[in-house]
Amino acid sequence: MTPIRQNCTILWDERNHAVVVDPGGDVDELLSQLRGLTVEAILLTHGHLDHAGGADELRERLNKIQSDPVPVLGPDRRDAFLLSSIEKQAAHFGMTGMVSVVPDRFLESGETLQLLGHDIEVRHIPGHTPGHIVFVDHGSRRAIVGDTLFRRTIGRTDFAYGDAPALIAGIRQHLMSLPDETVVLCGHGMPTTIGEERRSNPFLVSER
Ligand SMILES: [Zn+2]
């Protein structure tokens, strides 16, 4: 999605119920992808505009066509300052169509969401942003990690609020502890697995 080429993830089940993770923008395109699906929730990993800039509009438009209201869930409340400044972030990048969003509920590390018949655990990994969370589906061996861990690299920490040691420590504690076969869906670029990154990610291997 968006000129920043961020990955928005749509998960759906055999009942055609869906969850949307990190709708950064391009809401018309998203709604056409979601045709025929009932969205149970919109999840946010963190407050950056390319991940959260379309959430408010998507919620509003889905609420007009679905019978049950669609909640925006997450990130951790330490990203509230980012969610409320999305227009300002967008102006900085010269982008339009991205707006600030107030989630229906912030999420906390350790809680488990029941969505699409799956248990999805929330884990807090600060460093890229203070309130960044990831979503771990242990049953499906899948993690949606936003801008924490990427294929062969990690998220940027060169913001005023960035913290590289915290990011690496959080990835080690909350992601590298998962089984090797866990599929990792990243906020940008191709998916990877925990095992691949354990073997090949220079930010993780070199610090062993
Ligand atoms: Zn980000």
Residues whose N, C-alpha, C, O or C-beta is under 5 A from the ligand:
A	BS01	ZN	H48 D147
